């Protein structure tokens, strides 16, 4: 028996500004802002840090004012 298919947020780091709206609206708190690159003062971007905990509700994608998050079906993320 397979787990139900669900969509997970995929963040476009070119569009993400690190505003944090998606992090704030996420009910299971599976998104976080992380510094990109090696410079600790570099830009922050949204990252899905707990994919198994994601419910696939898509509130993050709906709330993002920069269209930086799209929901991708989980079976499309891996090719196995």
C-alpha positions in Angstrom: 0.0 0.0 0.0 1.5 3.3 -1.1 1.2 6.6 0.8 -1.3 9.0 -0.9 0.3 11.2 -3.5 0.7 14.8 -2.6 2.3 17.9 -3.9 5.3 19.6 -2.3 6.4 23.2 -2.6 9.2 23.9 -5.0 10.9 27.3 -4.5 12.3 29.2 -7.4 15.3 30.8 -5.8 15.5 33.4 -8.7 12.1 34.7 -7.8 12.2 34.2 -4.0 13.0 37.5 -2.1 13.2 35.9 1.4 10.2 37.9 2.6 9.1 35.1 4.8 5.3 35.2 4.0 5.4 31.5 3.1 7.1 30.6 6.4 4.6 32.5 8.4 1.5 31.0 6.7 2.7 27.3 6.8 0.6 25.4 9.3 3.0 22.5 9.9 6.1 24.8 9.9 8.1 22.9 7.3 9.5 25.9 5.5 12.3 28.1 6.8 14.5 31.0 5.6 18.1 30.0 5.0 21.1 32.0 3.9 22.2 31.1 0.4 25.9 30.6 -0.4 28.9 30.8 1.9 28.5 34.4 3.0 26.6 34.3 6.3 25.2 37.8 5.4 24.0 36.6 2.0 20.4 36.7 0.8 17.9 34.4 2.5 15.6 32.2 0.6 12.7 29.9 1.5 13.6 26.2 1.8 11.4 23.2 2.4 13.3 21.7 5.4 10.9 18.9 6.3 9.3 17.4 3.2 7.7 14.4 5.1 6.0 16.9 7.4 4.5 18.9 4.6 0.7 18.4 4.2 0.6 19.7 0.6 -2.0 22.4 1.6 -0.4 24.9 -0.9 -0.9 27.9 1.4 2.7 28.9 0.9 2.2 29.0 -2.9 -1.0 30.9 -2.6 0.5 33.5 -0.2 3.8 34.1 -2.0 3.5 37.6 -3.6 6.3 36.8 -6.0 5.0 33.5 -7.5 8.2 31.9 -6.3 6.6 28.7 -5.1 4.8 26.1 -7.2 3.4 22.8 -6.0 5.0 19.8 -7.6 3.5 16.3 -7.3 5.8 14.2 -5.1 6.1 11.3 -7.6 7.3 13.9 -10.2 10.1 14.9 -7.8 11.8 11.6 -7.9 12.3 9.3 -10.8 12.0 5.9 -9.0 
